[in-house]
């Protein structure tokens, strides 16, 4: 009984706390928060008596919020500044959206007053459409002026952003898409990608192709295009240079290690004799057997095939407008080929299980130098991707780290 009473008290406290927070939001003028809290609780159960305070609070918050928003809209309209149109448009949309959230809850009875909550719903569609028309014209005209006067890439990006918003609210308005394409192309940073080789080794064609395949890196940079095959009609802003400075490949090595193992193993049995040479028997009269042991020996020969490749490179970024190197990073990668196999001479029963398993392994051909360099380049690709992802070109001709 005490547990039930305690649980009921906790539920009541939680409910009261929710109402109190909603009331505080209303009293502080945070009408949207108050409405959100009330709608959430009433959506769960609008007829619950414990939710009655939310009905009254929602009625009050809605009326005050609508009045305040319409007064602000009137003030902005009176100001006459077309830059206010976006704010006005969003306010109308929000007023309509809030009404649409409350309508499914209707009717909302107020039991103590014997009436239903009153909400002065209005149709904002015509005002929304009229404001959108004026806003679209303003955005389009403003973007056109910006596009005409823009000189820097960041300015074209601002134009694109303005037109993107226009396309979102009013798809297909006039020549918005065509002008977005123009702004986008003029706001792009073009990066020429070069690869150099100062070593005496040949870089595998497959590795070079994969290093230059920026699509495979999954680097999503909306305002940057990397060109591994430069185009004549493109004025490049930056150069990304990957220069191989060292490629070293060790000789093929086979290292031998000999291990001598000895172990005592069972080798049959013999009958137990007493000190006088007589057979010892158990309580049933049977002769007692004891295990015979002998020492076996095995020479174990372990062979390790070894070959390593190291790559040293440098990736640098250059501002082609002034020829200055912006950033550079050393790159290093290594790939080690190691293969272990074994054979033996003697009695392999002397060997531990892990050594016996190696006897089933045979020597394999060493990888070619080209394959070693390619395998070392796998790690190089990951490092290069990380460097590019951490550095983003921006429109003021700087390179962020």
N, C-alpha and C positions, 0 to 999 in steps of 0.2 A: 504494500500500500504506500509506504514511504517512497519507494522508487518511482511509482506512478505519479505521485504528487510532485516529486523533484523534477521529473521529466516535463510535466505540465508547466511548472514554474519557469523552466528553462525556455520552453517554446514561447511562453508569454513574454519573457524578457527579450528574446530575439525579435519577436514581432513588434514590441514596443520600440526597440532600438531602431528597426527599419523605418517605422513611422516618424520617429524623432529625427533621423537623418534626412528624411524627405522634407519634413517641416523646416529644418535648418536650411536646406537648399532653397526652399521657397522664400524664407525670410531674408536670405542673403541675396536674393535676386537671381539665383542660379536656377531659373525656371526650367531650362531644358533638362538639367540633372534631376530636378524634382519630378518632372513628367516621366522621364525614363524609369525612375525607381517605382513610381505609381503604376505605370503601364506593365512593368515586369510582374509585379505582385498581382495585379488584377487579371493578367493573362493566365496566371496559374489557377485562380479561382475568384471570379468577380462577385459571386453571391455569398462568399464567406463573411460572416459578421465581423470577424477580426480584421477584414480588409476594408471595412467601411470608411476608416479615416483616409485611405488612399483615394477613394472616389471624390471626397470633398477636396482633398489636396490637388488632385488632377484637375478638377473643375476650376479651382482658383488659379493654379499655375498656368493653365492653358489660356485663360482670359487675360492674365497679366502679361504673359509672353506675347500673345497676339497683339495686344495694344502697344506694347513697347516696340515690337518689330515694325508695325505699321507706322508708328510715329517716326522711327528712324528712317524708314523708306521715304516718308513724306519730306523729311528734312533733307535727305540726299537728293531727292528730285528737285527740291526748291533751290539747292545749291547750283544745279545746272551743269556740273562738271561731268562730262561723259566717262571719265575715269571711274566714276561711282557706279556705272551701270552693272559691272560684274558683281559688286556687293549687293546691289538691289536685286539682281536676278537670283543670286544664291539665297537671299532672304525669302523671296517668294517661293522658291523651290522647297525650302525648309518648312515654311508654313504649311504648304500643301502636303508634304511628307508626314508631318506630325498629325495632321487631320486624318490621313489615311491609316495611321497606326491606331488612332483612337476609335475610328468608325466600327471596326469589327467587335469592339467591346460593348457597343450600344445594344440595348439600353443599360444604364448603370443606375440602379435604384439607390436612393438615400432613405433608409428605413425610418430614421428618427423624424425626418421632415415629411415623410409620406409623399415624396416626389422623385423624379428622375433627374440626374445631373444634366445641366444645360451647357451645351457647347455651341457657340455661335460660329458654325462652319460657314466658310465663304468659298466661292468658286474663283480661284486665282488663275485659271487657265488663260483667259484673255490677257491678263496683265503679264503673265509669264511669257506668252508668245510675243507680245508687243515689246517687252524688255529685251527678249532674245534677239528680235529683229534689230533693235537699236544697238545692242551690244555687238552683234555680228558685224554691223556696218562700221562701228567704231574700231573693233579689233582688226578688221580687214584693211581699213584705211590707215590705221596706225602702223600695221605690219608692212603695208606697201611703202609708206614713207621711210620706215626703218630700213627696208630692203634696198631702197633707192640710195640712201645715204650711208649705208654700212660700208666699212672699209676693213675692219678687223674680223677675224674668224669668230670671236666671242660675240660680236654684234649679230652675225648671221645666225648664230645659235640661239640668241634671244628672239630673233624673228621667227625661227622655227618653233620655239616654245610657244610663242604667241599664236601662231597659226595652228599648232597642234591642239591647243585649247579650243580654238574656233572650230576646228574639225570635229572635236569631241562633242561640242554642244550643238553644232549645226552642220552635220556632215554634208559635204559636197557644195558648200556655199561658194558661189562664183568660181574663181580660179584658185581656191585655197590649196588644193592638192598640188597643182603645178608650181605654185609659189613655195610650198613646203619643200618640194624637190630641189628647187633652185637654192633656197636657203641652206638646205642640208648639204648639197654639193659644195657650196662656197664655204661652209663651216667645217668641212672635213679636214683633218690633218692627214697628210699623206707621208708614209714612212717607207723609204727605200731600204730593202734588206740586202745586205751584201755578206758574202762568206769568203774568208781568206785562208790561205794555207802557207805558213812559213816553215813548215816541217819538210822533211825529206820523204815522208810517207804519203801514200795515196789515201785520200779520204774515200771510204766506200760510197759509191753512188747512192745506194739505198739510204745510208745514214744522212747524207747531204739532203736528199729529197725529204726525208722525214723531219729533219731539223728546220727546213724551210716551209713545212706544211703548217702554217699558223691556224688553219681551220681545225686541225686535229688537237690543238692545244686547248680549245674551248675557252679562249679569252674573248669575252664579250665586251668590246669597247665600241659604243655606238658612233663615236666621233673620230675614230682612227681606222685607217685602212693601211695594212701592211702589204707591200708589193715585192714579191721575191723576183719577179720579172718586170723591171721598170718599164713604164710606158713613155713614149717620146712626148706625148701631148700633156703630160702631168708635171706640174711644178712641185717638186717634193719639198716638204718642210723639214723633215728629219731623215737621218740615216741611222740604221741599226746595223752595226758591223759585228759579225762573229768571226774572230780570227783565231785559227788553230796555231798555237805557238810551239807546242811540243807533243809529239806522239812517240812513245817509247814502248818497245815490245821485248820482253825478256826471251832468252833462248829457251828452247824446249828442254826441260830437265826431268830426269827420272831418278829419284832419290831412293836408296835401298836401306832398309833397317832390318837387322836380324835379331830375333828374339828366341831364346832357348827356354822351352817350357818342360817341366817335369811334373808328373802327377802319379800318385798311387792309385791303381785301379784293381778291382776284384778280378781274380783269375781262378775261378773254380772254388772248391772247398776241400777240406780234409777233416778226418774224424779227430775229435779231441782225445788226447791220451793223458793219463796221469804220469806222475814222475817215474813210475815203474814201467811205463810203456803199455799199460793196460787201457782198453777202451773205457771212456767215461760215458755212463748212460744216464738218462733222465729218470723221473719217477715211474714212467711207464715201461722202462726197460729198453727204450730206443737209444741208439748211439747218438751222441751229440755231435752236430756238424759245426765247423767254424770256417768263415770265409778266408780264402787265401788272397793275399795282395802281392802285387809286384809293381815296380816303378817303371813307367814308360817315359820316353823322351822324344821331343820333336823340335826340330829346327824350323822356325817360322820366319819366312822372308816377306816383308811388307814393302811394296813399291808405291811411291807417290809420284804421279805425273803432275808437273807444275808448269804453268805458263801465265804471265801477267802482262797486261797492257795498261798504260797510263796515258791520259790525255790532259794536256794543259791548254787552256784557251782564254780568251778575253772577249767580253761582250761590251761594246761601247755605243753610246748614243751621241749623235752630233747634230747640232743646229745648223742646217744648211744655209740659213740666211746670213750667218756671220762666220761659219766654218769652225765654231768653237765646240770642243767636246764637252758635253754636259755631264755625263756620268759614265763610269766604267766599272766593270766588275770582273774579277778573276773567276775562271771556271776550272774545276779539276774533277776528274773522274777516273776510276780504276775498275778494271775487271780482272778477276783471278780465276783461272781454270785450274782445278785440282781434282784429280781422280786417283783413288786408292784401290789397289788390288793386291793379291798375295798368292804365294804357293808355299809348299812345305817339303821337308824331308824328314822321315821318321814316322813315328806313330801319332797320328793326329788326335788320338784320344787324349793326349796330354794338353790339348788346346782348350781354352775357354770358348764359350758359345759365340761371343762377339768376334773372335778371331776366326772361328770356323766359318762364319758367314762371309768373311772376306775371301775365302777360298773359292766361292762361287762367282766372284767378280773377275773379269778379264780386262786386259789392257784395251784402251780405245784410241782411235786416231786423235792426234792433237788438232785443235781448231786452227784454221788458217789465220794468218796475220790480219787479213781483211775482216774475218769474222770476229776476231778479238777486238779490233778497233770499233766495229759496229756494236758489239756487246757493251763496251765501255761507254759508247755514246748514248746508250739507253738512259743512264743516270744523267748524262749531260743534257738530254732533252728535258728531263724533269726540272733540272736547275734553271735552264733557260726560260722555261715556262713560268717558273716562280718569279724570276727577275722581271720579266715583261709584265706579269700580272701586278706586281708591286709598284710599277712605274706607269704613270698615265700621262700622256701628252695633254696639255691644256692650251687654250687659245691665246694666251699671252706669251707664247714662245718660251715657256719654261717647262722643265721636266721634273715632275714631283716624285720624290722617293717616299 
